[in-house]
Amino acid sequence: MTSTGSTASFDAASFDASALVFSTVEPDEHQRWSTWPATTPSERGPLPRPDWVVTSAAAIDTELGVVKSGKEADLFLIERAVPGVDSGAPGSTGQATLLAAKRYRGSEHSDFHRSAVYTEGRGTRRSRDARAVKTGTAFGREVARVQWALAEFAALCRLTELGAAVPYPVQVHETEVLMEFIGDGRVAAPRLAQIRADASELRELFQQVVTFMRTLARAGLTHGDLSPYNLLVDRGRVVAIDLPQVIDVVANPSGFDLMHRDCVNVCTWFSRQRLECDPEQLFGELVGEVGW
């Protein structure tokens, strides 16, 4: 076919091969090409994007080990870097960073026993998928792990936009959620349950947790499974994790019951550390914050 439009000629003499951004290095068995180019805009974190997020198609993901294993998902430490760039602190070059990769397990490893109470009030576009999840077939379990990955990514995006203290969500790709790694170097931040603090430090930590809960309540949400085991303390800053079940307290018939349970779980732990707090008072304050 002959084109009738005008085209620019290719000048081989002026072509600069170094302008191409693809690496000639091949990943080894513990590496892969960055999955960023395979994602769509809706599968990427909200704007403005932090400058430490590596988006180059030349980047390679290197697995550095397992951070945590769970019943439904495993958390891996990933270095995403353009070959030839030394890894450093996030934001140092924009070409190398550490990420947490949460991978929801396949049906051969997990039955997804997470209670259906969390999904009440949520819609499922395809009735076939909804039936499969409900009946617990192998296909249904595969659908469920994709749905939980998408739910966690959506919750992270929403809470990031609300200004809540959560890891920044970099991307979701199939059943893997890539997010900001919370820790010092390659060492993950400790959980609140592991912290030993004096009275003044406990008060500050408690206020941060309450601020997080208030931020959610003002958006009509609650964590749904909040405890000292899914709150990290990163150099004095409390960061909430494990968020796929975030609840719309109005749409979900059990929403306020789950909010109350969050309050009880939080206050029980702080009370055991000899910090006086009242779960009923906290619950009442949060209910008053809920936007109807």
C-alpha positions as CSV (number, residue, x, y, z in Angstrom):
1,M,0.0,0.0,0.0
2,T,1.3,3.4,-0.9
3,S,0.9,6.2,1.6
4,T,-0.3,9.5,0.4
5,G,0.8,11.4,3.5
6,S,4.2,13.0,3.9
7,T,6.8,11.2,6.1
8,A,10.0,12.3,7.6
9,S,13.1,10.5,6.3
10,F,15.4,8.6,8.7
11,D,18.8,10.0,9.0
12,A,21.1,7.2,10.2
13,A,24.1,9.5,10.6
14,S,22.3,11.6,13.2
15,F,20.7,8.7,15.0
16,D,21.8,8.5,18.7
17,A,21.4,4.9,20.0
18,S,22.2,6.1,23.5
19,A,18.9,7.9,23.6
20,L,17.1,4.6,23.9
21,V,16.2,3.7,27.5
22,F,16.2,-0.1,27.2
23,S,18.9,-2.1,29.0
24,T,21.1,-4.7,27.3
25,V,21.4,-6.6,30.7
26,E,19.2,-9.7,30.9
27,P,17.6,-10.6,34.3
28,D,18.7,-13.8,36.0
29,E,16.5,-16.4,37.7
30,H,15.8,-14.1,40.7
31,Q,15.0,-11.1,38.6
32,R,12.4,-9.9,36.0
33,W,11.9,-6.9,33.8
34,S,9.9,-4.2,35.6
35,T,6.2,-4.9,35.3
36,W,5.4,-1.1,35.3
37,P,5.1,-0.9,31.5
38,A,2.5,-3.8,31.6
39,T,0.2,-1.8,33.8
40,T,-2.5,0.7,32.7
41,P,-2.9,4.2,34.3
42,S,-5.7,2.8,36.5
43,E,-3.3,0.2,37.8
44,R,-0.8,2.8,39.0
45,G,-0.7,4.9,42.1
46,P,-2.3,8.3,42.4
47,L,-0.7,11.6,41.3
48,P,1.4,13.4,42.2
49,R,3.7,10.4,42.1
50,P,6.6,10.4,44.6
51,D,10.0,11.0,42.8
52,W,11.4,7.7,44.1
53,V,9.0,5.7,41.9
54,V,11.0,4.0,39.1
55,T,9.0,4.0,35.9
56,S,11.8,3.3,33.4
57,A,11.2,0.4,31.0
58,A,14.9,-0.5,31.5
59,A,14.4,-1.3,35.2
60,I,14.8,-4.7,36.6
61,D,13.0,-6.1,39.7
62,T,15.3,-8.2,41.9
63,E,13.8,-10.3,44.7
64,L,15.7,-9.8,48.0
65,G,13.7,-12.1,50.2
66,V,10.5,-12.8,52.1
67,V,9.4,-10.1,54.6
68,K,6.4,-12.0,55.9
69,S,4.3,-15.0,55.0
70,G,0.6,-15.1,55.6
71,K,-2.4,-17.4,55.1
72,E,-3.6,-15.5,52.0
73,A,-0.6,-13.6,50.8
74,D,3.2,-13.3,51.1
75,L,5.2,-10.1,51.3
76,F,8.5,-9.9,49.4
77,L,11.2,-7.2,49.4
78,I,11.9,-6.1,45.8
79,E,14.6,-3.8,44.5
80,R,13.5,-2.0,41.3
81,A,16.5,-0.4,39.6
82,V,17.9,0.5,36.2
83,P,21.1,-1.5,35.8
84,G,24.2,0.4,36.6
85,V,22.5,2.6,39.2
86,D,23.4,1.9,42.8
87,S,20.4,1.4,45.1
88,G,20.0,4.1,47.7
89,A,17.4,5.8,49.8
90,P,14.1,6.5,48.1
91,G,14.3,9.7,46.2
92,S,18.1,9.8,45.9
93,T,18.2,9.1,42.2
94,G,14.8,8.2,41.0
95,Q,16.4,5.1,39.3
96,A,16.6,2.7,42.2
97,T,14.2,2.0,45.1
98,L,13.0,-0.7,47.5
99,L,9.4,-1.9,47.3
100,A,7.2,-4.3,49.2
101,A,5.5,-6.8,46.9
102,K,2.3,-8.4,48.4
103,R,1.4,-11.5,46.4
104,Y,-1.9,-13.1,47.0
105,R,-1.6,-16.9,47.0
106,G,-3.1,-19.2,44.4
107,S,-5.9,-21.6,45.1
108,E,-3.5,-24.5,45.7
109,H,-2.1,-22.6,48.8
110,S,-5.1,-20.7,50.1
111,D,-8.8,-21.2,50.7
112,F,-9.4,-17.5,51.3
113,H,-11.1,-17.9,54.6
114,R,-11.5,-14.1,55.0
115,S,-15.0,-13.6,56.2
116,A,-17.6,-12.6,53.7
117,V,-18.7,-9.9,56.2
118,Y,-16.0,-7.7,54.7
119,T,-17.5,-7.8,51.2
120,E,-21.1,-7.0,52.0
121,G,-22.1,-3.9,50.2
122,R,-19.5,-4.3,47.5
123,G,-20.6,-5.0,43.9
124,T,-19.2,-7.7,41.6
125,R,-19.6,-6.8,38.0
126,R,-19.9,-10.4,36.7
127,S,-22.6,-12.6,38.3
128,R,-20.6,-15.7,37.2
129,D,-17.6,-14.5,39.2
130,A,-19.8,-13.7,42.2
131,R,-21.3,-17.2,42.2
132,A,-17.9,-18.8,41.8
133,V,-16.5,-16.9,44.8
134,K,-19.5,-17.7,46.9
135,T,-19.4,-21.4,46.2
136,G,-15.7,-21.6,46.7
137,T,-14.7,-23.4,43.5
138,A,-11.1,-23.4,42.2
139,F,-12.1,-20.7,39.7
140,G,-13.8,-18.8,42.5
141,R,-10.7,-18.8,44.6
142,E,-8.7,-17.5,41.7
143,V,-11.2,-14.7,41.2
144,A,-11.1,-14.0,44.9
145,R,-7.4,-13.4,45.0
146,V,-7.5,-11.0,42.1
147,Q,-10.4,-9.2,43.8
148,W,-8.5,-8.9,47.1
149,A,-5.4,-7.6,45.3
150,L,-7.5,-5.0,43.5
151,A,-9.4,-4.1,46.7
152,E,-6.1,-3.6,48.6
153,F,-4.7,-1.4,45.9
154,A,-7.9,0.6,45.6
155,A,-8.0,1.1,49.4
156,L,-4.3,2.3,49.4
157,C,-5.0,4.7,46.6
158,R,-8.1,6.1,48.4
159,L,-6.4,6.5,51.7
160,T,-3.3,8.0,50.1
161,E,-5.5,10.7,48.5
162,L,-7.2,11.3,51.9
163,G,-3.7,11.9,53.5
164,A,-3.9,8.8,55.7
165,A,-0.6,7.2,56.9
166,V,-0.4,4.2,54.6
167,P,2.3,2.9,52.2
168,Y,2.2,4.6,48.8
169,P,0.7,2.2,46.3
170,V,3.0,2.0,43.3
171,Q,1.0,-0.4,41.1
172,V,-1.2,-3.5,41.0
173,H,-0.4,-6.2,38.4
174,E,-2.7,-9.3,38.4
175,T,-2.5,-10.6,42.0
176,E,0.6,-8.6,43.1
177,V,0.4,-5.2,44.8
178,L,3.6,-3.2,44.8
179,M,3.8,-0.5,47.4
180,E,6.3,1.6,49.4
181,F,8.5,-0.4,51.6
182,I,8.3,0.9,55.2
183,G,11.5,0.3,57.0
184,D,15.1,1.3,57.6
185,G,17.4,0.1,54.8
186,R,16.3,-3.4,54.1
187,V,14.9,-4.0,57.6
188,A,11.1,-3.7,57.9
189,A,9.7,-1.3,60.5
190,P,8.5,-3.1,63.6
191,R,4.8,-3.6,64.4
192,L,3.2,-1.7,67.1
193,A,2.8,-4.9,69.1
194,Q,6.6,-5.1,69.2
195,I,7.1,-1.6,70.6
196,R,8.2,-0.9,74.1
197,A,7.6,2.8,74.9
198,D,7.3,5.1,77.9
199,A,4.1,7.0,78.8
200,S,4.7,10.0,76.6
201,E,5.7,7.9,73.6
202,L,2.6,5.8,74.0
203,R,0.3,8.8,74.1
204,E,1.9,10.1,70.8
205,L,1.5,6.7,69.2
206,F,-2.1,6.4,70.4
207,Q,-2.9,9.9,69.0
208,Q,-1.5,8.9,65.6
209,V,-3.7,5.8,65.5
210,V,-6.7,7.8,66.4
211,T,-5.9,10.4,63.7
212,F,-5.8,7.5,61.2
213,M,-9.1,6.2,62.4
214,R,-10.7,9.7,62.2
215,T,-9.4,10.2,58.7
216,L,-11.2,7.0,57.6
217,A,-14.3,7.8,59.6
218,R,-14.7,11.2,57.9
219,A,-14.7,9.4,54.6
220,G,-17.3,6.9,55.9
221,L,-14.7,4.1,56.3
222,T,-13.1,1.9,58.9
223,H,-10.1,-0.5,58.6
224,G,-12.2,-3.5,59.6
225,D,-9.3,-5.5,61.0
226,L,-7.2,-3.0,62.9
227,S,-4.8,-4.3,65.6
228,P,-1.3,-3.6,66.9
229,Y,-0.2,-6.3,64.4
230,N,-1.1,-4.3,61.3
231,L,0.2,-1.0,62.4
232,L,3.9,-0.3,61.8
233,V,6.0,2.2,63.7
234,D,8.6,3.7,61.4
235,R,10.9,6.0,63.4
236,G,8.1,7.2,65.5
237,R,5.5,7.4,62.7
238,V,2.6,5.0,62.7
239,V,1.7,3.5,59.3
240,A,-1.3,1.2,58.7
241,I,-1.0,-1.9,56.5
242,D,-3.1,-4.9,55.5
243,L,-6.0,-3.0,54.0
244,P,-8.0,-5.1,51.5
245,Q,-11.0,-5.3,53.7
246,V,-11.5,-1.5,54.3
247,I,-15.2,-1.1,55.1
248,D,-17.8,1.4,54.0
249,V,-19.5,1.7,57.3
250,V,-22.8,2.9,55.8
251,A,-23.0,0.4,52.8
252,N,-21.9,-2.6,54.8
253,P,-24.6,-3.9,57.3
254,S,-21.8,-4.8,59.7
255,G,-19.9,-1.6,59.2
256,F,-20.4,0.0,62.6
257,D,-19.8,-3.3,64.4
258,L,-16.5,-3.6,62.6
259,M,-15.6,0.0,63.5
260,H,-16.4,-0.8,67.1
261,R,-14.2,-3.9,67.0
262,D,-11.3,-1.7,65.7
263,C,-11.8,0.6,68.6
264,V,-11.8,-2.3,71.1
265,N,-8.7,-3.9,69.6
266,V,-6.7,-0.6,69.6
267,C,-7.8,0.4,73.2
268,T,-7.2,-3.0,74.6
269,W,-3.6,-3.0,73.5
270,F,-2.9,0.5,74.7
271,S,-4.7,-0.2,78.0
272,R,-2.4,-3.2,78.6
273,Q,0.5,-0.8,78.1
274,R,-1.0,1.2,81.0
275,L,-2.3,4.0,78.8
276,E,-5.8,4.9,79.8
277,C,-8.3,4.9,76.9
278,D,-11.9,4.1,76.5
279,P,-13.1,2.2,73.4
280,E,-16.7,3.3,73.8
281,Q,-15.7,6.9,74.0
282,L,-13.5,6.5,70.9
283,F,-16.2,4.7,69.0
284,G,-18.7,7.4,69.8
285,E,-16.3,10.1,68.6
286,L,-15.7,8.2,65.3
287,V,-19.4,7.7,64.7
288,G,-19.8,11.4,65.1
289,E,-17.2,11.9,62.4
290,V,-18.8,9.7,59.8
291,G,-20.1,11.6,56.8
292,W,-23.6,10.4,55.9
